[in-house]
């Protein structure tokens, strides 16, 4: 997801996407432990995308107050 898409998404959509990314991260860790991981760079991508989502969610909650 691009930052523009993240900013346009609703809070529910962002929370769902964040949950999906965390699930994918979990599965990637399992693949890494078993030696079947094809793209180790995906860890970095997931971590950054989750951080972007959390940043937007935090901005929205602080902006709403």
mmJSON file of the N, C-alpha and C atoms, coordinates in Angstrom:
{"data_MODEL":{"atom_site":{
"group_PDB":["ATOM","ATOM","ATOM","ATOM","ATOM","ATOM","ATOM","ATOM","ATOM","ATOM","ATOM","ATOM","ATOM","ATOM","ATOM","ATOM","ATOM","ATOM","ATOM","ATOM","ATOM","ATOM","ATOM","ATOM","ATOM","ATOM","ATOM","ATOM","ATOM","ATOM","ATOM","ATOM","ATOM","ATOM","ATOM","ATOM","ATOM","ATOM","ATOM","ATOM","ATOM","ATOM","ATOM","ATOM","ATOM","ATOM","ATOM","ATOM","ATOM","ATOM","ATOM","ATOM","ATOM","ATOM","ATOM","ATOM","ATOM","ATOM","ATOM","ATOM","ATOM","ATOM","ATOM","ATOM","ATOM","ATOM","ATOM","ATOM","ATOM","ATOM","ATOM","ATOM","ATOM","ATOM","ATOM","ATOM","ATOM","ATOM","ATOM","ATOM","ATOM","ATOM","ATOM","ATOM","ATOM","ATOM","ATOM","ATOM","ATOM","ATOM","ATOM","ATOM","ATOM","ATOM","ATOM","ATOM","ATOM","ATOM","ATOM","ATOM","ATOM","ATOM","ATOM","ATOM","ATOM","ATOM","ATOM","ATOM","ATOM","ATOM","ATOM","ATOM","ATOM","ATOM","ATOM","ATOM","ATOM","ATOM","ATOM","ATOM","ATOM","ATOM","ATOM","ATOM","ATOM","ATOM","ATOM","ATOM","ATOM","ATOM","ATOM","ATOM","ATOM","ATOM","ATOM","ATOM","ATOM","ATOM","ATOM","ATOM","ATOM","ATOM","ATOM","ATOM","ATOM","ATOM","ATOM","ATOM","ATOM","ATOM","ATOM","ATOM","ATOM","ATOM","ATOM","ATOM","ATOM","ATOM","ATOM","ATOM","ATOM","ATOM","ATOM","ATOM","ATOM","ATOM","ATOM","ATOM","ATOM","ATOM","ATOM","ATOM","ATOM","ATOM","ATOM","ATOM","ATOM","ATOM","ATOM","ATOM","ATOM","ATOM","ATOM","ATOM","ATOM","ATOM","ATOM","ATOM","ATOM","ATOM","ATOM","ATOM","ATOM","ATOM","ATOM"],
"id":[1,2,3,4,5,6,7,8,9,10,11,12,13,14,15,16,17,18,19,20,21,22,23,24,25,26,27,28,29,30,31,32,33,34,35,36,37,38,39,40,41,42,43,44,45,46,47,48,49,50,51,52,53,54,55,56,57,58,59,60,61,62,63,64,65,66,67,68,69,70,71,72,73,74,75,76,77,78,79,80,81,82,83,84,85,86,87,88,89,90,91,92,93,94,95,96,97,98,99,100,101,102,103,104,105,106,107,108,109,110,111,112,113,114,115,116,117,118,119,120,121,122,123,124,125,126,127,128,129,130,131,132,133,134,135,136,137,138,139,140,141,142,143,144,145,146,147,148,149,150,151,152,153,154,155,156,157,158,159,160,161,162,163,164,165,166,167,168,169,170,171,172,173,174,175,176,177,178,179,180,181,182,183,184,185,186,187,188,189,190,191,192,193,194,195],
"type_symbol":["N","C","C","N","C","C","N","C","C","N","C","C","N","C","C","N","C","C","N","C","C","N","C","C","N","C","C","N","C","C","N","C","C","N","C","C","N","C","C","N","C","C","N","C","C","N","C","C","N","C","C","N","C","C","N","C","C","N","C","C","N","C","C","N","C","C","N","C","C","N","C","C","N","C","C","N","C","C","N","C","C","N","C","C","N","C","C","N","C","C","N","C","C","N","C","C","N","C","C","N","C","C","N","C","C","N","C","C","N","C","C","N","C","C","N","C","C","N","C","C","N","C","C","N","C","C","N","C","C","N","C","C","N","C","C","N","C","C","N","C","C","N","C","C","N","C","C","N","C","C","N","C","C","N","C","C","N","C","C","N","C","C","N","C","C","N","C","C","N","C","C","N","C","C","N","C","C","N","C","C","N","C","C","N","C","C","N","C","C","N","C","C","N","C","C"],
"label_atom_id":["N","CA","C","N","CA","C","N","CA","C","N","CA","C","N","CA","C","N","CA","C","N","CA","C","N","CA","C","N","CA","C","N","CA","C","N","CA","C","N","CA","C","N","CA","C","N","CA","C","N","CA","C","N","CA","C","N","CA","C","N","CA","C","N","CA","C","N","CA","C","N","CA","C","N","CA","C","N","CA","C","N","CA","C","N","CA","C","N","CA","C","N","CA","C","N","CA","C","N","CA","C","N","CA","C","N","CA","C","N","CA","C","N","CA","C","N","CA","C","N","CA","C","N","CA","C","N","CA","C","N","CA","C","N","CA","C","N","CA","C","N","CA","C","N","CA","C","N","CA","C","N","CA","C","N","CA","C","N","CA","C","N","CA","C","N","CA","C","N","CA","C","N","CA","C","N","CA","C","N","CA","C","N","CA","C","N","CA","C","N","CA","C","N","CA","C","N","CA","C","N","CA","C","N","CA","C","N","CA","C","N","CA","C","N","CA","C","N","CA","C","N","CA","C","N","CA","C"],
"label_alt_id":[null,null,null,null,null,null,null,null,null,null,null,null,null,null,null,null,null,null,null,null,null,null,null,null,null,null,null,null,null,null,null,null,null,null,null,null,null,null,null,null,null,null,null,null,null,null,null,null,null,null,null,null,null,null,null,null,null,null,null,null,null,null,null,null,null,null,null,null,null,null,null,null,null,null,null,null,null,null,null,null,null,null,null,null,null,null,null,null,null,null,null,null,null,null,null,null,null,null,null,null,null,null,null,null,null,null,null,null,null,null,null,null,null,null,null,null,null,null,null,null,null,null,null,null,null,null,null,null,null,null,null,null,null,null,null,null,null,null,null,null,null,null,null,null,null,null,null,null,null,null,null,null,null,null,null,null,null,null,null,null,null,null,null,null,null,null,null,null,null,null,null,null,null,null,null,null,null,null,null,null,null,null,null,null,null,null,null,null,null,null,null,null,null,null,null],
"label_comp_id":["UNK","UNK","UNK","UNK","UNK","UNK","UNK","UNK","UNK","UNK","UNK","UNK","UNK","UNK","UNK","UNK","UNK","UNK","UNK","UNK","UNK","UNK","UNK","UNK","UNK","UNK","UNK","UNK","UNK","UNK","UNK","UNK","UNK","UNK","UNK","UNK","UNK","UNK","UNK","UNK","UNK","UNK","UNK","UNK","UNK","UNK","UNK","UNK","UNK","UNK","UNK","UNK","UNK","UNK","UNK","UNK","UNK","UNK","UNK","UNK","UNK","UNK","UNK","UNK","UNK","UNK","UNK","UNK","UNK","UNK","UNK","UNK","UNK","UNK","UNK","UNK","UNK","UNK","UNK","UNK","UNK","UNK","UNK","UNK","UNK","UNK","UNK","UNK","UNK","UNK","UNK","UNK","UNK","UNK","UNK","UNK","UNK","UNK","UNK","UNK","UNK","UNK","UNK","UNK","UNK","UNK","UNK","UNK","UNK","UNK","UNK","UNK","UNK","UNK","UNK","UNK","UNK","UNK","UNK","UNK","UNK","UNK","UNK","UNK","UNK","UNK","UNK","UNK","UNK","UNK","UNK","UNK","UNK","UNK","UNK","UNK","UNK","UNK","UNK","UNK","UNK","UNK","UNK","UNK","UNK","UNK","UNK","UNK","UNK","UNK","UNK","UNK","UNK","UNK","UNK","UNK","UNK","UNK","UNK","UNK","UNK","UNK","UNK","UNK","UNK","UNK","UNK","UNK","UNK","UNK","UNK","UNK","UNK","UNK","UNK","UNK","UNK","UNK","UNK","UNK","UNK","UNK","UNK","UNK","UNK","UNK","UNK","UNK","UNK","UNK","UNK","UNK","UNK","UNK","UNK"],
"label_asym_id":["A","A","A","A","A","A","A","A","A","A","A","A","A","A","A","A","A","A","A","A","A","A","A","A","A","A","A","A","A","A","A","A","A","A","A","A","A","A","A","A","A","A","A","A","A","A","A","A","A","A","A","A","A","A","A","A","A","A","A","A","A","A","A","A","A","A","A","A","A","A","A","A","A","A","A","A","A","A","A","A","A","A","A","A","A","A","A","A","A","A","A","A","A","A","A","A","A","A","A","A","A","A","A","A","A","A","A","A","A","A","A","A","A","A","A","A","A","A","A","A","A","A","A","A","A","A","A","A","A","A","A","A","A","A","A","A","A","A","A","A","A","A","A","A","A","A","A","A","A","A","A","A","A","A","A","A","A","A","A","A","A","A","A","A","A","A","A","A","A","A","A","A","A","A","A","A","A","A","A","A","A","A","A","A","A","A","A","A","A","A","A","A","A","A","A"],
"label_entity_id":["1","1","1","1","1","1","1","1","1","1","1","1","1","1","1","1","1","1","1","1","1","1","1","1","1","1","1","1","1","1","1","1","1","1","1","1","1","1","1","1","1","1","1","1","1","1","1","1","1","1","1","1","1","1","1","1","1","1","1","1","1","1","1","1","1","1","1","1","1","1","1","1","1","1","1","1","1","1","1","1","1","1","1","1","1","1","1","1","1","1","1","1","1","1","1","1","1","1","1","1","1","1","1","1","1","1","1","1","1","1","1","1","1","1","1","1","1","1","1","1","1","1","1","1","1","1","1","1","1","1","1","1","1","1","1","1","1","1","1","1","1","1","1","1","1","1","1","1","1","1","1","1","1","1","1","1","1","1","1","1","1","1","1","1","1","1","1","1","1","1","1","1","1","1","1","1","1","1","1","1","1","1","1","1","1","1","1","1","1","1","1","1","1","1","1"],
"label_seq_id":[1,1,1,2,2,2,3,3,3,4,4,4,5,5,5,6,6,6,7,7,7,8,8,8,9,9,9,10,10,10,11,11,11,12,12,12,13,13,13,14,14,14,15,15,15,16,16,16,17,17,17,18,18,18,19,19,19,20,20,20,21,21,21,22,22,22,23,23,23,24,24,24,25,25,25,26,26,26,27,27,27,28,28,28,29,29,29,30,30,30,31,31,31,32,32,32,33,33,33,34,34,34,35,35,35,36,36,36,37,37,37,38,38,38,39,39,39,40,40,40,41,41,41,42,42,42,43,43,43,44,44,44,45,45,45,46,46,46,47,47,47,48,48,48,49,49,49,50,50,50,51,51,51,52,52,52,53,53,53,54,54,54,55,55,55,56,56,56,57,57,57,58,58,58,59,59,59,60,60,60,61,61,61,62,62,62,63,63,63,64,64,64,65,65,65],
"pdbx_PDB_ins_code":[null,null,null,null,null,null,null,null,null,null,null,null,null,null,null,null,null,null,null,null,null,null,null,null,null,null,null,null,null,null,null,null,null,null,null,null,null,null,null,null,null,null,null,null,null,null,null,null,null,null,null,null,null,null,null,null,null,null,null,null,null,null,null,null,null,null,null,null,null,null,null,null,null,null,null,null,null,null,null,null,null,null,null,null,null,null,null,null,null,null,null,null,null,null,null,null,null,null,null,null,null,null,null,null,null,null,null,null,null,null,null,null,null,null,null,null,null,null,null,null,null,null,null,null,null,null,null,null,null,null,null,null,null,null,null,null,null,null,null,null,null,null,null,null,null,null,null,null,null,null,null,null,null,null,null,null,null,null,null,null,null,null,null,null,null,null,null,null,null,null,null,null,null,null,null,null,null,null,null,null,null,null,null,null,null,null,null,null,null,null,null,null,null,null,null],
"Cartn_x":[0.829,0.0,0.872,0.533,1.226,0.69,1.461,1.059,-0.255,-0.441,-1.684,-2.882,-2.734,-3.807,-4.078,-3.017,-3.161,-3.93,-3.601,-4.276,-5.744,-6.089,-7.473,-8.322,-7.701,-8.432,-9.088,-10.135,-10.817,-10.04,-10.398,-9.721,-9.912,-11.121,-11.378,-10.544,-10.433,-9.623,-8.153,-7.673,-6.272,-6.002,-6.91,-6.725,-6.74,-7.606,-7.669,-6.385,-5.896,-4.67,-3.469,-3.432,-2.347,-2.375,-3.575,-3.708,-3.219,-3.555,-3.107,-1.588,-1.003,0.448,1.154,0.606,1.213,1.096,-0.012,-0.192,0.826,1.03,2.01,3.412,3.709,5.01,5.235,4.201,4.285,4.604,3.908,4.14,5.536,6.024,7.382,8.419,8.172,9.102,9.117,7.947,7.901,8.666,8.516,9.236,10.742,11.127,12.547,13.142,12.395,12.881,13.042,12.168,12.25,13.156,13.715,14.64,13.964,12.703,11.972,11.681,12.276,11.992,12.657,11.851,12.367,12.782,12.014,12.29,12.478,13.688,13.908,13.668,13.737,13.513,12.058,11.169,9.747,9.524,10.397,10.3,10.371,11.348,11.553,10.351,9.822,8.669,7.458,7.213,6.069,6.217,7.403,7.642,7.395,7.863,7.697,6.228,5.528,4.128,3.285,3.591,2.881,3.169,4.396,4.745,3.996,3.86,3.107,1.652,1.07,-0.331,-0.514,0.38,0.273,0.454,1.314,1.52,0.237,-0.402,-1.638,-2.736,-2.83,-3.845,-3.624,-2.368,-2.04,-2.376,-2.052,-2.356,-3.857,-4.614,-6.069,-6.647,-6.136,-6.675,-6.304,-5.092,-4.701,-5.403,-5.677,-6.384,-7.844,-8.401,-9.821,-10.066,-9.042,-9.205,-9.174],
"Cartn_y":[-1.181,0.0,1.242,2.16,3.434,4.314,5.321,6.209,6.914,7.254,7.909,6.997,5.716,4.747,4.567,4.589,4.427,5.61,6.82,8.006,8.051,7.474,7.493,6.382,5.366,4.224,4.582,3.823,4.029,3.338,3.654,3.068,1.546,1.095,-0.343,-1.056,-0.44,-1.031,-1.095,-0.027,-0.002,-1.065,-1.203,-2.227,-3.633,-3.869,-5.171,-5.441,-4.416,-4.59,-4.832,-4.116,-4.301,-5.723,-6.226,-7.591,-8.598,-8.378,-9.264,-9.25,-8.067,-7.964,-8.671,-8.534,-9.216,-10.737,-11.193,-12.629,-13.105,-12.317,-12.669,-12.702,-11.753,-11.72,-12.986,-13.423,-14.653,-15.847,-15.947,-17.063,-17.0,-15.795,-15.661,-16.121,-15.819,-16.289,-17.81,-18.422,-19.887,-20.451,-19.825,-20.276,-20.101,-19.019,-18.78,-19.862,-20.241,-21.266,-22.612,-22.89,-24.177,-24.108,-22.925,-22.786,-22.674,-22.292,-22.222,-20.784,-19.808,-18.409,-18.005,-17.486,-17.102,-15.636,-14.753,-13.312,-12.758,-12.803,-12.249,-10.74,-10.058,-8.608,-8.258,-9.222,-8.98,-8.592,-9.078,-8.697,-7.182,-6.581,-5.137,-4.394,-4.865,-4.23,-4.259,-5.397,-5.55,-4.643,-4.632,-3.815,-2.334,-1.885,-0.479,-0.147,-1.058,-0.791,-0.755,-1.646,-1.625,-0.315,0.157,1.422,2.591,2.571,3.63,3.635,2.448,2.333,2.828,2.401,2.826,4.336,4.927,6.37,7.101,6.659,7.301,7.122,5.929,5.691,6.598,6.772,7.64,9.094,9.526,10.899,11.142,10.164,10.331,10.39,9.573,9.587,10.894,11.39,12.651,13.831,13.724,14.797,14.865,13.744,13.69,14.289,14.378,14.874,16.362],
"Cartn_z":[0.0,0.0,0.0,-0.83,-0.854,0.274,0.63,1.716,1.374,0.118,-0.297,-0.04,-0.353,-0.131,1.359,2.143,3.591,4.174,3.722,4.244,3.853,2.714,2.241,2.851,3.409,3.957,5.287,5.62,6.895,8.009,9.231,10.395,10.415,10.106,10.089,9.024,7.853,6.784,7.184,7.838,8.267,9.323,10.275,11.302,10.693,9.719,9.06,8.279,7.58,6.797,7.724,8.847,9.817,10.388,10.67,11.175,10.133,8.858,7.792,7.641,7.756,7.642,8.799,9.984,11.134,10.989,10.427,10.169,9.137,8.083,7.057,7.647,8.523,9.175,10.004,10.681,11.47,10.568,9.44,8.523,7.907,7.653,7.122,8.142,9.417,10.454,10.53,10.364,10.357,9.167,8.004,6.812,6.997,7.654,7.883,8.786,9.803,10.726,10.034,9.065,8.37,7.143,6.85,5.737,4.381,4.327,3.071,2.633,3.272,2.982,1.673,0.734,-0.569,-0.626,0.027,-0.02,1.387,1.926,3.265,3.332,2.211,2.199,2.501,2.415,2.683,4.146,5.053,6.469,6.615,5.946,6.024,5.45,4.331,3.708,4.641,5.251,6.149,7.362,7.945,9.127,8.844,7.688,7.332,7.061,6.4,6.103,7.376,8.314,9.599,10.32,10.26,10.908,10.269,8.945,8.26,8.712,8.78,9.187,10.619,11.511,12.907,13.047,12.222,12.253,11.869,10.805,10.362,11.403,11.981,13.013,14.222,14.624,15.758,15.435,14.232,13.83,13.853,13.416,13.386,14.794,15.699,17.06,17.769,17.538,18.167,17.531,16.232,15.545,15.918,16.319,16.692,18.08,18.892,20.272,20.346],
"occupancy":[1.0,1.0,1.0,1.0,1.0,1.0,1.0,1.0,1.0,1.0,1.0,1.0,1.0,1.0,1.0,1.0,1.0,1.0,1.0,1.0,1.0,1.0,1.0,1.0,1.0,1.0,1.0,1.0,1.0,1.0,1.0,1.0,1.0,1.0,1.0,1.0,1.0,1.0,1.0,1.0,1.0,1.0,1.0,1.0,1.0,1.0,1.0,1.0,1.0,1.0,1.0,1.0,1.0,1.0,1.0,1.0,1.0,1.0,1.0,1.0,1.0,1.0,1.0,1.0,1.0,1.0,1.0,1.0,1.0,1.0,1.0,1.0,1.0,1.0,1.0,1.0,1.0,1.0,1.0,1.0,1.0,1.0,1.0,1.0,1.0,1.0,1.0,1.0,1.0,1.0,1.0,1.0,1.0,1.0,1.0,1.0,1.0,1.0,1.0,1.0,1.0,1.0,1.0,1.0,1.0,1.0,1.0,1.0,1.0,1.0,1.0,1.0,1.0,1.0,1.0,1.0,1.0,1.0,1.0,1.0,1.0,1.0,1.0,1.0,1.0,1.0,1.0,1.0,1.0,1.0,1.0,1.0,1.0,1.0,1.0,1.0,1.0,1.0,1.0,1.0,1.0,1.0,1.0,1.0,1.0,1.0,1.0,1.0,1.0,1.0,1.0,1.0,1.0,1.0,1.0,1.0,1.0,1.0,1.0,1.0,1.0,1.0,1.0,1.0,1.0,1.0,1.0,1.0,1.0,1.0,1.0,1.0,1.0,1.0,1.0,1.0,1.0,1.0,1.0,1.0,1.0,1.0,1.0,1.0,1.0,1.0,1.0,1.0,1.0,1.0,1.0,1.0,1.0,1.0,1.0],
"B_iso_or_equiv":[0.0,0.0,0.0,0.0,0.0,0.0,0.0,0.0,0.0,0.0,0.0,0.0,0.0,0.0,0.0,0.0,0.0,0.0,0.0,0.0,0.0,0.0,0.0,0.0,0.0,0.0,0.0,0.0,0.0,0.0,0.0,0.0,0.0,0.0,0.0,0.0,0.0,0.0,0.0,0.0,0.0,0.0,0.0,0.0,0.0,0.0,0.0,0.0,0.0,0.0,0.0,0.0,0.0,0.0,0.0,0.0,0.0,0.0,0.0,0.0,0.0,0.0,0.0,0.0,0.0,0.0,0.0,0.0,0.0,0.0,0.0,0.0,0.0,0.0,0.0,0.0,0.0,0.0,0.0,0.0,0.0,0.0,0.0,0.0,0.0,0.0,0.0,0.0,0.0,0.0,0.0,0.0,0.0,0.0,0.0,0.0,0.0,0.0,0.0,0.0,0.0,0.0,0.0,0.0,0.0,0.0,0.0,0.0,0.0,0.0,0.0,0.0,0.0,0.0,0.0,0.0,0.0,0.0,0.0,0.0,0.0,0.0,0.0,0.0,0.0,0.0,0.0,0.0,0.0,0.0,0.0,0.0,0.0,0.0,0.0,0.0,0.0,0.0,0.0,0.0,0.0,0.0,0.0,0.0,0.0,0.0,0.0,0.0,0.0,0.0,0.0,0.0,0.0,0.0,0.0,0.0,0.0,0.0,0.0,0.0,0.0,0.0,0.0,0.0,0.0,0.0,0.0,0.0,0.0,0.0,0.0,0.0,0.0,0.0,0.0,0.0,0.0,0.0,0.0,0.0,0.0,0.0,0.0,0.0,0.0,0.0,0.0,0.0,0.0,0.0,0.0,0.0,0.0,0.0,0.0],
"pdbx_formal_charge":[null,null,null,null,null,null,null,null,null,null,null,null,null,null,null,null,null,null,null,null,null,null,null,null,null,null,null,null,null,null,null,null,null,null,null,null,null,null,null,null,null,null,null,null,null,null,null,null,null,null,null,null,null,null,null,null,null,null,null,null,null,null,null,null,null,null,null,null,null,null,null,null,null,null,null,null,null,null,null,null,null,null,null,null,null,null,null,null,null,null,null,null,null,null,null,null,null,null,null,null,null,null,null,null,null,null,null,null,null,null,null,null,null,null,null,null,null,null,null,null,null,null,null,null,null,null,null,null,null,null,null,null,null,null,null,null,null,null,null,null,null,null,null,null,null,null,null,null,null,null,null,null,null,null,null,null,null,null,null,null,null,null,null,null,null,null,null,null,null,null,null,null,null,null,null,null,null,null,null,null,null,null,null,null,null,null,null,null,null,null,null,null,null,null,null],
"auth_seq_id":[1,1,1,2,2,2,3,3,3,4,4,4,5,5,5,6,6,6,7,7,7,8,8,8,9,9,9,10,10,10,11,11,11,12,12,12,13,13,13,14,14,14,15,15,15,16,16,16,17,17,17,18,18,18,19,19,19,20,20,20,21,21,21,22,22,22,23,23,23,24,24,24,25,25,25,26,26,26,27,27,27,28,28,28,29,29,29,30,30,30,31,31,31,32,32,32,33,33,33,34,34,34,35,35,35,36,36,36,37,37,37,38,38,38,39,39,39,40,40,40,41,41,41,42,42,42,43,43,43,44,44,44,45,45,45,46,46,46,47,47,47,48,48,48,49,49,49,50,50,50,51,51,51,52,52,52,53,53,53,54,54,54,55,55,55,56,56,56,57,57,57,58,58,58,59,59,59,60,60,60,61,61,61,62,62,62,63,63,63,64,64,64,65,65,65],
"auth_comp_id":["UNK","UNK","UNK","UNK","UNK","UNK","UNK","UNK","UNK","UNK","UNK","UNK","UNK","UNK","UNK","UNK","UNK","UNK","UNK","UNK","UNK","UNK","UNK","UNK","UNK","UNK","UNK","UNK","UNK","UNK","UNK","UNK","UNK","UNK","UNK","UNK","UNK","UNK","UNK","UNK","UNK","UNK","UNK","UNK","UNK","UNK","UNK","UNK","UNK","UNK","UNK","UNK","UNK","UNK","UNK","UNK","UNK","UNK","UNK","UNK","UNK","UNK","UNK","UNK","UNK","UNK","UNK","UNK","UNK","UNK","UNK","UNK","UNK","UNK","UNK","UNK","UNK","UNK","UNK","UNK","UNK","UNK","UNK","UNK","UNK","UNK","UNK","UNK","UNK","UNK","UNK","UNK","UNK","UNK","UNK","UNK","UNK","UNK","UNK","UNK","UNK","UNK","UNK","UNK","UNK","UNK","UNK","UNK","UNK","UNK","UNK","UNK","UNK","UNK","UNK","UNK","UNK","UNK","UNK","UNK","UNK","UNK","UNK","UNK","UNK","UNK","UNK","UNK","UNK","UNK","UNK","UNK","UNK","UNK","UNK","UNK","UNK","UNK","UNK","UNK","UNK","UNK","UNK","UNK","UNK","UNK","UNK","UNK","UNK","UNK","UNK","UNK","UNK","UNK","UNK","UNK","UNK","UNK","UNK","UNK","UNK","UNK","UNK","UNK","UNK","UNK","UNK","UNK","UNK","UNK","UNK","UNK","UNK","UNK","UNK","UNK","UNK","UNK","UNK","UNK","UNK","UNK","UNK","UNK","UNK","UNK","UNK","UNK","UNK","UNK","UNK","UNK","UNK","UNK","UNK"],
"auth_asym_id":["A","A","A","A","A","A","A","A","A","A","A","A","A","A","A","A","A","A","A","A","A","A","A","A","A","A","A","A","A","A","A","A","A","A","A","A","A","A","A","A","A","A","A","A","A","A","A","A","A","A","A","A","A","A","A","A","A","A","A","A","A","A","A","A","A","A","A","A","A","A","A","A","A","A","A","A","A","A","A","A","A","A","A","A","A","A","A","A","A","A","A","A","A","A","A","A","A","A","A","A","A","A","A","A","A","A","A","A","A","A","A","A","A","A","A","A","A","A","A","A","A","A","A","A","A","A","A","A","A","A","A","A","A","A","A","A","A","A","A","A","A","A","A","A","A","A","A","A","A","A","A","A","A","A","A","A","A","A","A","A","A","A","A","A","A","A","A","A","A","A","A","A","A","A","A","A","A","A","A","A","A","A","A","A","A","A","A","A","A","A","A","A","A","A","A"],
"auth_atom_id":["N","CA","C","N","CA","C","N","CA","C","N","CA","C","N","CA","C","N","CA","C","N","CA","C","N","CA","C","N","CA","C","N","CA","C","N","CA","C","N","CA","C","N","CA","C","N","CA","C","N","CA","C","N","CA","C","N","CA","C","N","CA","C","N","CA","C","N","CA","C","N","CA","C","N","CA","C","N","CA","C","N","CA","C","N","CA","C","N","CA","C","N","CA","C","N","CA","C","N","CA","C","N","CA","C","N","CA","C","N","CA","C","N","CA","C","N","CA","C","N","CA","C","N","CA","C","N","CA","C","N","CA","C","N","CA","C","N","CA","C","N","CA","C","N","CA","C","N","CA","C","N","CA","C","N","CA","C","N","CA","C","N","CA","C","N","CA","C","N","CA","C","N","CA","C","N","CA","C","N","CA","C","N","CA","C","N","CA","C","N","CA","C","N","CA","C","N","CA","C","N","CA","C","N","CA","C","N","CA","C","N","CA","C","N","CA","C","N","CA","C","N","CA","C","N","CA","C"],
"pdbx_PDB_model_num":[1,1,1,1,1,1,1,1,1,1,1,1,1,1,1,1,1,1,1,1,1,1,1,1,1,1,1,1,1,1,1,1,1,1,1,1,1,1,1,1,1,1,1,1,1,1,1,1,1,1,1,1,1,1,1,1,1,1,1,1,1,1,1,1,1,1,1,1,1,1,1,1,1,1,1,1,1,1,1,1,1,1,1,1,1,1,1,1,1,1,1,1,1,1,1,1,1,1,1,1,1,1,1,1,1,1,1,1,1,1,1,1,1,1,1,1,1,1,1,1,1,1,1,1,1,1,1,1,1,1,1,1,1,1,1,1,1,1,1,1,1,1,1,1,1,1,1,1,1,1,1,1,1,1,1,1,1,1,1,1,1,1,1,1,1,1,1,1,1,1,1,1,1,1,1,1,1,1,1,1,1,1,1,1,1,1,1,1,1,1,1,1,1,1,1]
}}}
